[in-house]
Amino acid sequence: MRRKYLKTDVVYLAARDRLKELEGQKNRITGRMINYPDGKIHFVTKKRVVSYYLRTNPQEKTGKYLSKNEMATIKLYMQKYYDEKALKALENEIFALNK
């Protein structure tokens, strides 16, 4: 059985298109990151109950407890947490494509 390989120009075009898409996503995320407040969210699960803590100082061990009434704040900080992780993954993939 003969193996079929993709042509080099097809792979190059696909990589270039993917790079454009990643750059657009990176620009959208960095634009959103400007509006996020300082601090990080820390979440703890105990007996199937999730508790959220806001850490404004990196040296803090616990932080300020956020109750379920502050769900808008929790969502904002969770989106920030997700965007930071997504941005790192995007940058790694962009680096790999440029290599």
C-alpha positions in Angstrom: 0.0 0.0 0.0 1.4 3.4 -1.0 1.3 6.3 1.3 -0.2 9.5 0.2 1.4 12.7 1.4 0.1 16.2 1.4 1.8 18.7 -0.9 4.0 21.2 0.7 2.2 24.2 -0.6 -1.1 22.9 0.9 0.4 22.4 4.3 2.0 25.9 4.1 -1.3 27.5 3.2 -3.1 25.7 6.0 -0.4 26.8 8.5 -0.6 30.4 7.3 -4.4 30.4 7.6 -4.2 28.9 11.1 -1.6 31.6 12.1 -3.9 34.4 10.9 -6.8 32.9 12.9 -4.6 32.6 16.1 -3.3 36.1 15.7 -6.9 37.4 15.6 -7.9 35.4 18.7 -4.8 36.7 20.5 -5.7 40.3 19.6 -9.3 39.8 20.9 -8.2 38.3 24.2 -5.5 40.9 24.8 -8.1 43.6 24.1 -10.4 42.1 26.8 -7.5 41.6 29.2 -7.0 45.4 29.4 -10.4 45.9 31.1 -10.0 43.2 33.8 -9.5 44.3 37.4 -6.4 43.3 39.3 -6.2 40.1 41.3 -6.8 36.4 40.8 -9.6 34.1 41.7 -8.9 30.9 43.7 -11.4 28.2 43.9 -11.6 25.3 46.4 -13.8 22.3 46.2 -14.7 20.6 49.5 -17.4 17.9 49.7 -18.7 18.8 46.2 -19.1 22.5 47.2 -17.1 25.1 45.4 -15.8 28.2 47.3 -14.3 31.2 45.5 -11.7 33.5 47.0 -10.3 36.7 45.5 -6.6 37.2 45.9 -5.6 40.8 45.3 -2.1 40.4 46.7 0.1 37.4 45.4 1.4 36.8 49.0 -2.1 36.1 50.3 -2.9 32.5 51.2 -6.6 32.7 51.4 -8.0 35.9 50.1 -11.5 37.5 50.4 -14.4 35.0 50.3 -16.8 35.6 47.4 -20.3 34.4 48.2 -22.8 33.2 45.6 -24.5 36.6 45.7 -21.4 38.0 43.9 -21.8 35.7 40.9 -21.1 38.5 38.5 -17.7 39.2 40.1 -16.9 35.4 40.1 -17.8 35.2 36.4 -15.6 38.1 35.6 -12.6 36.7 37.4 -13.2 33.2 36.0 -13.3 34.7 32.5 -10.0 36.4 33.2 -8.5 33.1 34.5 -9.7 31.4 31.3 -8.3 34.1 29.1 -4.9 34.0 30.7 -4.7 30.2 30.1 -6.0 30.6 26.5 -3.6 33.4 25.8 -0.6 31.2 26.9 -1.8 28.3 24.7 -2.2 30.6 21.8 1.2 32.1 22.2 2.7 28.6 22.4 1.0 27.5 19.2 1.9 30.8 17.4 5.6 30.2 18.4 5.4 26.6 17.1 4.0 27.7 13.8 6.6 30.5 13.3 9.4 28.1 14.1 
